[in-house]
Amino acid sequence: MKAVVCACVSAVLLISAVAISAESKNAGDTVVLIADRAFDGTGRTLRNVRIQVNDGKIATLSGPASGTVIDLRGYTVLPGWIDAHVHIASHFDGTGHLATSSEPPADATLEMAEGAWQTLMAGFTTIQSVGDPSELPLRDAIRDHNFPGPRLFTSLAPIEGDLSKATPDALRAMVRERKAQGADLVKIFASNSQRVGAKPTLTEEQLKTLCDEAAAVGLRSMVHAYRGQVAAAARAGCREIEHATYATPEELQVAVQAGAYITPQVGLVVQNYIENQQRYIGIDGYTAEGMTVMLRDMPEDFAVCKRLAHLPGARMVFGTDATAGAHGHNAEEFIGRVQHCGQDTMAALVSANSVAAEAIGMGGEIGRLAPGYAADIIALDGDPLQDITAVRRVVFVMRGGKIYKWAGSHAERRLTH
């Protein structure tokens, strides 16, 4: 099956390459982006910059207007966004329902590639997908063969299930297996699904064994956790904690004091499930009752996010948990952060730039407009500080110095050589 998946990825590469604008083909060419308003990814607003891009990286913010010049004045320019929690393999099949393992591999590969393209077009130049083994060929195609899509990190299959009797050696072996398979991080379920009770599935000692082993073999750890498992995972030294629904203020404080990165979701995942519930119910354990629980407890998601947004020292990372139906709509999470959490708009944007970059171990390479950083740059039609819905209007996307989208008004006129 792996050979089939790889062959399909290669076919999609050829098809997609035709659709990419000619400007994207040479990352080594000098490109200068002129902007009158830019956010640097750390919370600073820059004025009247000329971002010179060479060999896929930002060379300077004050370069001469030579080479290929793209006039982005009138737009808001900022680093490409990072979504630290997606499920890029999740998609709807030809029947319109959640795809299962019975779907032909070629169809699954094409749909996954389409989800990655939609996500890139929405301004997300890096994603962390957690996780399915089928993501590995896509990651490698993007990284090694110029396949069009966001830079992708994957956990492959998560560590989950009834592990109550698993020995420390067995747990460590699970982590080493992910490492051998090529994972970038380890995804660990410390709680079962919210739809079935959000109950603990691992002890704090087991979490420590898993996260310690991940660190020992050079992998990051991400933990799916609810209630008291949030504090347990933080005490165990786990790096990134997802969801955190039902956690008390005291449990959140433990996680913050431990320095964990925390990723609540309020703007997309549950809304997408409810909107598409008839396409999910009856497949892979999704039930009407589970959908009711998520809708009923959405205020709990909002409450946790609001506490974190106003908790000093909290490192709140942008992550959507995007599944089938949500790819390409990731920016809705920004709107949710501002409207449901009361998070400062600039802080919400930074959570998808420098904060997310630090969380995924890329803080010195992506997430900022600064010399030496990857030329992952996007532009919005509008100012999100004045109108948060501007995050939906991405008109320009560059990843690694390649232009994949330039759809602003008078785009032809604004690009000169």
Residue pairs with C-beta under 8 A, 6 or more apart in sequence:
1 105
2 137
4 105
4 106
4 109
5 105
5 108
5 109
5 134
5 137
6 137
6 141
8 105
8 106
8 109
8 110
9 109
9 113
9 137
9 138
9 141
9 147
10 141
10 145
12 109
12 110
12 113
12 147
13 141
13 145
13 146
13 147
13 148
16 113
16 117
16 147
16 148
17 148
19 148
20 148
20 402
20 404
21 403
21 404
21 405
21 406
23 31
23 68
23 403
23 406
23 415
24 402
24 403
24 404
25 402
27 55
27 56
27 375
27 400
27 401
27 402
28 54
28 55
28 56
28 401
29 67
29 68
30 52
30 53
30 54
30 66
30 67
30 68
31 52
31 53
31 67
31 68
31 69
31 70
31 375
31 398
31 401
31 403
32 50
32 51
32 52
32 53
32 63
32 64
32 65
32 66
32 67
32 68
32 69
32 70
33 50
33 51
33 53
33 70
33 72
33 77
33 377
33 398
34 49
34 50
34 65
34 69
34 70
34 71
34 72
34 73
35 46
35 48
35 49
35 50
35 51
35 72
35 73
35 75
35 77
35 379
36 47
36 48
36 73
36 74
37 45
37 46
37 47
37 75
37 76
37 77
37 383
38 45
38 46
38 47
38 49
38 51
38 76
38 77
38 78
38 369
39 45
39 46
39 76
39 77
39 78
39 79
39 346
39 349
39 353
39 369
40 46
40 78
40 79
40 368
40 369
40 370
41 78
41 79
41 350
41 353
41 354
41 357
41 367
41 368
41 369
41 370
42 350
42 353
42 354
42 368
43 346
43 347
43 350
46 61
46 369
49 61
49 62
49 77
49 369
50 60
50 61
50 62
50 63
50 64
50 65
51 58
51 60
51 61
51 63
51 77
51 369
51 375
51 377
52 58
52 59
52 60
52 61
52 62
52 63
52 64
52 67
53 59
53 375
53 377
53 398
53 401
54 401
55 401
56 374
56 375
56 400
56 401
56 402
57 372
57 373
57 374
57 375
57 401
58 369
58 370
58 371
58 372
58 373
58 374
58 375
58 377
59 371
60 371
61 369
61 370
61 371
67 417
68 415
68 416
68 417
69 415
69 416
69 417
70 396
70 403
70 406
70 414
70 415
71 414
71 415
71 416
72 379
72 396
72 408
72 414
75 379
75 380
75 381
75 382
75 395
75 396
75 408
76 379
76 380
76 382
76 383
76 384
76 390
77 369
77 377
77 378
77 379
77 396
78 349
78 353
78 369
78 377
78 378
78 379
78 380
79 353
79 354
79 366
79 367
79 368
79 369
79 373
79 376
79 377
79 378
80 123
80 124
80 125
80 126
80 150
80 366
80 376
80 377
80 378
80 397
80 398
80 399
81 123
81 124
81 125
81 126
81 318
81 330
81 331
81 352
81 353
81 356
81 378
82 124
82 125
82 126
82 127
82 128
82 318
82 352
82 353
82 356
82 357
82 360
82 366
82 367
83 119
83 124
83 126
83 127
83 128
83 318
83 319
83 320
83 322
83 330
83 333
83 352
83 356
84 127
84 128
84 240
84 261
84 263
84 317
84 318
84 319
84 356
84 359
84 360
85 128
85 130
85 222
85 242
85 263
85 265
85 319
85 320
85 321
85 322
86 119
86 127
86 128
86 129
86 130
86 319
86 320
86 321
86 322
86 327
86 330
87 129
87 130
87 131
87 132
87 321
87 322
87 323
88 112
88 115
88 116
88 119
88 127
88 129
88 135
88 138
88 152
88 322
88 327
89 108
89 112
89 129
89 132
89 134
89 135
90 98
90 99
90 115
90 132
90 322
90 323
90 324
91 98
91 99
91 108
91 111
91 112
91 114
91 115
91 324
91 327
92 98
92 99
92 111
92 276
92 279
92 324
92 325
93 99
93 100
93 103
93 107
93 111
94 103
94 107
96 279
97 279
97 280
97 283
98 279
98 280
98 283
98 284
98 286
98 324
99 107
99 108
99 111
99 324
100 283
100 284
108 134
109 134
109 137
109 138
112 134
112 135
112 138
113 138
113 147
113 149
114 327
115 327
115 328
116 127
116 138
116 142
116 148
116 149
116 150
116 152
116 327
117 148
117 149
118 327
118 328
119 127
119 149
119 150
119 322
119 327
119 328
119 330
120 148
120 149
120 150
120 397
120 399
120 404
120 405
121 328
121 394
121 397
121 404
121 405
122 328
122 329
122 330
122 331
122 394
123 331
123 378
123 380
123 391
123 394
123 397
124 150
124 330
125 150
125 151
125 366
125 376
125 378
125 397
125 398
125 399
126 150
126 151
126 152
126 153
126 356
126 357
126 360
126 362
126 366
126 376
127 150
127 151
127 152
127 153
128 152
128 153
128 154
128 155
128 184
128 185
128 222
128 319
128 360
129 135
129 152
129 153
129 154
129 155
130 154
130 155
130 158
130 185
130 187
130 222
131 154
131 155
131 156
131 157
131 158
131 183
131 187
132 154
132 156
132 157
133 156
133 157
133 181
135 152
135 154
135 156
136 154
136 156
136 181
136 182
138 147
138 149
138 152
139 152
139 153
139 154
139 184
141 147
141 149
142 148
142 149
142 150
142 151
142 152
143 151
143 152
146 402
148 404
150 399
151 366
151 376
151 399
151 400
153 184
153 185
153 360
154 183
154 184
154 185
155 178
155 183
155 184
155 185
155 186
155 187
155 222
156 178
156 181
156 182
156 183
157 178
158 187
158 188
158 189
158 224
159 171
159 174
159 175
159 178
159 186
159 187
159 188
159 189
159 210
160 188
160 189
160 201
161 189
161 201
162 201
163 171
163 201
163 202
163 206
164 201
164 202
164 203
166 206
168 206
168 209
171 206
171 209
171 210
171 213
172 209
172 210
172 213
174 210
175 186
175 210
175 213
175 214
175 217
175 219
176 213
176 217
178 186
178 219
179 217
179 218
179 219
183 219
184 219
184 220
185 214
185 219
185 220
185 221
185 222
185 360
186 210
186 211
186 214
186 219
186 220
186 221
186 222
187 222
187 224
188 202
188 207
188 210
188 211
188 221
188 222
188 223
188 224
188 233
188 238
189 201
189 202
189 223
189 224
190 200
190 201
190 202
190 207
190 223
190 224
190 225
190 229
190 232
190 233
191 198
191 199
191 200
191 201
191 224
191 225
191 226
191 227
191 229
192 198
192 199
192 201
193 285
193 290
194 226
194 243
194 245
194 290
194 293
194 294
194 297
195 285
195 286
195 287
195 289
195 290
195 291
195 293
195 294
196 285
196 290
198 226
198 227
198 245
198 246
200 227
200 228
200 229
200 232
202 210
202 229
203 232
204 232
204 233
204 235
204 236
205 236
207 223
207 232
207 233
207 236
207 238
208 235
208 236
208 237
210 221
210 238
211 221
211 223
211 233
211 236
211 237
211 238
211 239
212 237
214 220
214 221
215 221
215 237
220 239
220 240
220 360
220 361
221 238
221 239
221 240
222 238
222 239
222 240
222 241
222 242
223 229
223 233
223 238
223 240
223 241
223 242
224 242
224 243
225 232
225 233
225 241
225 242
225 243
225 244
226 243
226 244
226 245
226 246
226 247
227 245
227 246
227 247
227 251
228 247
228 251
230 241
230 244
230 247
230 251
230 252
230 254
230 255
230 262
231 247
231 250
231 251
231 252
231 254
231 255
233 241
233 255
233 260
234 241
234 254
234 255
234 257
234 258
234 260
235 254
235 258
237 258
238 260
239 260
239 261
239 359
240 260
240 261
240 262
240 263
240 317
240 359
241 255
241 260
241 261
241 262
241 263
242 263
242 319
242 321
243 263
243 264
243 265
243 301
243 321
244 252
244 255
244 262
244 263
244 264
244 304
244 308
245 264
245 297
245 300
245 301
245 304
246 297
246 300
246 304
247 255
247 304
249 307
252 262
252 304
252 307
252 308
252 311
252 314
253 311
255 262
256 262
256 308
256 311
256 313
256 314
256 315
257 313
259 315
260 315
261 315
261 316
261 317
261 355
261 358
261 359
262 308
262 314
262 315
262 316
262 317
263 316
263 317
263 318
263 319
263 359
264 301
264 304
264 305
264 308
264 316
264 341
265 301
265 319
265 320
265 321
265 333
265 336
266 301
266 302
266 305
266 333
266 336
266 337
266 340
266 341
267 320
267 332
267 333
267 334
267 335
267 336
267 337
267 339
267 340
268 320
268 321
268 322
268 326
268 329
268 330
268 332
268 333
268 336
269 320
269 321
269 322
269 323
269 326
270 294
270 295
270 298
270 301
271 332
272 322
272 323
272 325
272 326
272 329
273 280
273 291
273 294
273 323
274 291
274 294
274 295
275 325
276 324
276 325
277 286
277 288
277 291
279 324
279 325
280 286
280 291
280 324
281 287
281 288
281 291
301 340
302 340
302 341
305 316
305 337
305 340
305 341
305 343
306 340
306 341
306 342
308 314
308 316
308 341
309 316
309 337
309 341
309 342
309 343
309 344
309 347
310 342
315 355
315 358
315 359
316 343
316 347
316 351
316 355
317 351
317 355
317 356
317 359
318 333
318 334
318 337
318 348
318 351
318 352
318 355
318 356
319 333
319 356
320 326
320 330
320 332
320 333
322 329
322 330
331 391
331 392
331 394
332 392
334 345
334 348
334 349
334 352
334 384
334 388
334 391
335 388
335 389
335 391
337 343
337 348
337 351
338 345
338 348
338 388
339 388
343 351
345 384
345 385
345 388
346 385
349 384
353 367
353 368
354 363
354 367
354 368
355 367
356 367
357 363
357 365
357 366
357 367
357 368
358 367
365 373
365 374
366 373
366 374
366 376
367 373
367 376
369 377
374 399
374 400
374 401
375 398
375 399
375 400
375 401
376 398
376 399
376 400
377 396
377 398
378 394
378 396
378 397
378 398
379 394
379 395
379 396
379 408
380 390
380 391
380 393
380 394
380 395
381 390
381 393
381 394
381 395
381 408
382 389
382 390
382 393
383 390
384 390
384 391
394 405
395 405
395 406
395 407
395 408
396 403
396 405
396 406
396 407
396 408
397 403
397 404
397 405
397 406
398 404
406 415
408 414
